[in-house]
């Protein structure tokens, strides 16, 4: 494994933090630029006076925007983890997949340019564009591409909210597992300010980011942010190899403009562009026993994501107190991927594609005032999502090239529309009842042309799949007193179905939508004069029609995507805590889950196929596997993390902050067949990170390290290949705020 010695740099600009540890600014919540959001943090966010004052640190208020309002997490009937930009940086979270180290019940398996994000074992189990994501990512209130084009770096972030469980009222369809809201920092009128943050570490990891906030007038403010990083490859690549080697190059820029001519009207426009070149994703066969970072390959590997997004968020408060909100999103993405399918220097199985995507969305909300016996939210939503496969470059597989060449071109449009609403009734003695519902309509089409020249195969196919469903949530909560809050609810969610490509199989039926019913109880409390806050919840889920790829029941040597014929049962317990006691603070999360498949017989066509296989009756054979009782894929039984921090207050307002974070994501299975000999078993991931930050005035100097034990772990398994997680990284950050 290639490694570069750690080099200290004398001066690299970077951002200083609250309590004089490094920070990214925390500003207003997505969808509400006119509302103030107090440095929301799911960790033990503390507050001291500016300039390193030695006043007693306290826990800050943590807020969520999941219900279209900015509400206190401790008084909202939802299971969520909220992290500020400061929290992310302190825990070494700079990319989406690293979020699993700071949130319970979250498993993110990243391979190629796709991310399979699962919360409580529900989300996305198949790596293709036909299968929608069950955990939707939002950027500034706008849903992003589902499962793809999500590798933008985290920079100049206000906060991230990880919502656990189906979000069937507001996040809507395709949120069976939950949702992740990423809120970028917005302009303000508090004067010219900003930060710059630089980093140098092993693997020649060189990063520079920053932001400048500039009020233009009393009604217009702007903010510009940027990010740039270069890093050498983690891998030692040998063999007759052509292409990239895993070197990272990424750049991003963002421009934001806030117009607030009156107290009642605000318009926030944000435009992002990111270019991420991963230099190809290095992988070995799933059954390989060689060191994880030693790779042989012979394919023209490449991995490039290009993402452009513009959002417009307009809020107008009527004299009656009702808020009218419009959220518009226009997004463009381009994903280029080339890979060696066998992961060795022996064969020559290759894959490549170039997939442009376009996504348009529009949402209108009406939001009542927060006071009174009745409160309500209602809205409508439309989204258009198109993936294209251009001629020749769109989709190609060679088994090997020149012997079996398959080309696919065409377009896959998807349209979604929805109407939703929630009604809240506030009773005496702290009781509150909320009823919410959402009706969703989805339509997807394949217009695909396939050519296999060696077999004179030439076919055009047009398929459609439609589904619609009513989902929602009913919750009852009780604010027992200022220290205790109890809630119970039932929530439903669903994820739309999709289409099987009609190549090589006679079983061309679409796979149906999947849906989940979630029953949940929760208790949120504070103690020790609000120096300790806790959240505890338990859930029981019935998960229907899980979308999974197996051998075709009629032609088992071929694969296709089907629905599990029986529901999966999932239940578990989650616990979180944040505390601050003088100079010492900590945050902690833990979760335990049990999952159990119902009746399901399926063919594992990686094995010798001996017979057909009926999903309900089998019969069980060497290749027709009885999956009843098997665990759900990507559902670790245990996840937890613990992050202690201690601040030394020195003379002259200087500080020395020591922080660590240990996270554990338990073992999981990559397929329902649970065949460890074929690489299905993904072992536990144990990550230790730490940092020491010295703050003086507006400057912060931080020594950091992630995966300090150099734990080698398989981050994902797909297409009979294994993808490695991040090795040990360490270095120095230097920052300045102004």
VENWO-V756195 format. One record per backbone hydrogen bond with DSSP energy under -0.5 kcal/mol. CO is the residue of the C=O (numbers start at 1). NH is the residue of the N-H. Records with the same first field share a line. If there is no record, write none. Layout:
CO: NH  NH
//
This chain:
12: 198
14: 196  197  736
17: 20
18: 21
25: 27
29: 32
32: 35
36: 38
37: 39
43: 45
45: 60
47: 58
49: 53
58: 47
62: 73
64: 71
65: 68
69: 71
71: 64
72: 75
73: 76
76: 78
78: 80
79: 164
81: 162
82: 42
83: 160
84: 88
85: 89
86: 90
87: 91
88: 93
89: 92
92: 94
94: 154
95: 98
96: 99
97: 100
98: 101
99: 102
103: 106
105: 120
107: 109  118
108: 110
109: 111  116
111: 114
113: 149
114: 111
115: 117
116: 109  118
118: 107
119: 122
122: 119
126: 128
130: 132
134: 177  178
136: 180
137: 144
138: 140  182
139: 142
142: 139
145: 147
147: 115
153: 155
156: 185
158: 85
159: 183
160: 83  162
161: 163  181
162: 81  164
163: 179
164: 79
167: 172
172: 175
175: 167
177: 165
178: 136
179: 163
180: 138  182
181: 161  183
182: 140  184
183: 158  159
193: 213
194: 738
195: 211
196: 736
197: 14  209
198: 734
199: 207
200: 732
201: 205
202: 205
203: 232
204: 206
205: 201  207
206: 230
207: 199
208: 228
209: 197
210: 226
211: 195
212: 224
213: 193
214: 222
219: 260
220: 216  217
221: 258
222: 214
223: 256
224: 212
225: 254
226: 210
227: 252
228: 208
229: 250
230: 206
231: 248
235: 237
236: 295
238: 297
239: 241
242: 301
248: 231
249: 277
250: 229
251: 275
252: 227
253: 273
254: 225
255: 271
256: 223
257: 259  269
258: 221  260
259: 267
262: 265
264: 317
265: 262
266: 315
267: 259  269
268: 313
269: 257
270: 311
271: 255
272: 309
273: 253
274: 307
275: 251  277
276: 278  305
277: 249
279: 246
280: 282
282: 724
284: 722
285: 288
291: 294
293: 236  295
295: 238
299: 242  301
301: 244
302: 338
303: 278  279
304: 336
305: 276
306: 334
307: 274
308: 332
309: 272
310: 330
311: 270
312: 314  328
313: 268
314: 326
315: 266
316: 318  324
318: 321
322: 318
323: 325  367
324: 316
325: 365
326: 314
327: 363
328: 312
329: 361
330: 310
331: 359
332: 308
333: 357
334: 306  336
335: 355
336: 304
337: 353
338: 302
339: 341  351
343: 296
348: 350  400  401
349: 341  342
350: 398
351: 339
352: 396
353: 337
354: 356  390
355: 335
356: 388
357: 333
358: 386
359: 331
360: 384
361: 329
362: 382
363: 327
364: 380
365: 325
366: 378
367: 323
373: 426
375: 424
376: 368
377: 422
378: 366
379: 420
380: 364
381: 418
382: 362
383: 416
384: 360
385: 414
386: 358
387: 412
389: 410
390: 394
391: 393
393: 354
394: 354
395: 408
396: 352
397: 406
398: 350  401
400: 399  403  404
404: 399
405: 407
406: 397
407: 451
408: 395
409: 449
410: 389
411: 447
412: 387
413: 445
414: 385
415: 443
416: 383
417: 441
418: 381
419: 439
420: 379
421: 437
422: 377
423: 435
424: 375
425: 427  433
427: 430
428: 431
430: 479
431: 427
432: 477
433: 425
434: 475
435: 423
436: 473
437: 421
438: 440  471
439: 419
440: 469
441: 417
442: 467
443: 415
444: 465
445: 447
446: 463
447: 411
448: 461
449: 409
450: 459
451: 407
452: 455  457
453: 456
457: 452
459: 450
461: 448
463: 446
465: 444
467: 442
469: 440  471
471: 438
472: 492
473: 436
474: 490
475: 434
476: 488
477: 432
478: 480  486
481: 484
483: 526
484: 480  481
485: 524
486: 478
487: 522
488: 476
489: 520
490: 474
491: 518
493: 516
494: 174  175
495: 514
498: 511
502: 504
506: 508
511: 498
514: 495
515: 544
516: 493
517: 542
518: 491
519: 540
520: 489
521: 538
522: 487
523: 536
524: 485
525: 534
527: 531  532
528: 531
531: 580
532: 527
533: 578
534: 525
535: 576
536: 523
537: 574
538: 521
539: 572
540: 519
541: 543  570
542: 517  544
543: 568
544: 515
546: 548  564
548: 562
550: 560
553: 613
555: 552  558
558: 552
560: 550
562: 548
564: 545
568: 543
569: 596
570: 541
571: 594
572: 539
573: 592
574: 537
575: 590
576: 535
577: 588
578: 533
579: 586
581: 584
583: 647
584: 581
585: 645
586: 579
587: 643
588: 577
589: 641
590: 575
591: 639
592: 573
594: 571
596: 569
597: 629
600: 627
602: 625
603: 551  605
604: 607
614: 618
615: 601
618: 614
623: 604  625
624: 621
625: 602  627
627: 630
630: 597
632: 635
637: 593
638: 666
639: 591
640: 664
641: 589
642: 662
643: 587
644: 660
645: 585
646: 658
647: 649
648: 650  656
650: 653
651: 654
654: 650
655: 695
656: 648  658
657: 693
658: 646
659: 691
661: 689
662: 642
663: 687
664: 640  666
665: 685
667: 637
668: 682
669: 634
671: 674
674: 676
675: 678  680
676: 679
680: 670
681: 683
682: 668
684: 686
685: 665  687
687: 663
688: 708
689: 661
690: 705
691: 659
692: 703
693: 657  695
694: 701
695: 655
696: 699
698: 737
699: 696
700: 735
701: 694
702: 704  733
703: 692
704: 731
705: 690
706: 729
707: 710
711: 713
713: 715  725
716: 723
718: 721
720: 286
721: 718
722: 284
723: 715  716
729: 706
730: 202
731: 704
732: 200
733: 702
734: 198
735: 15  700
736: 196
//
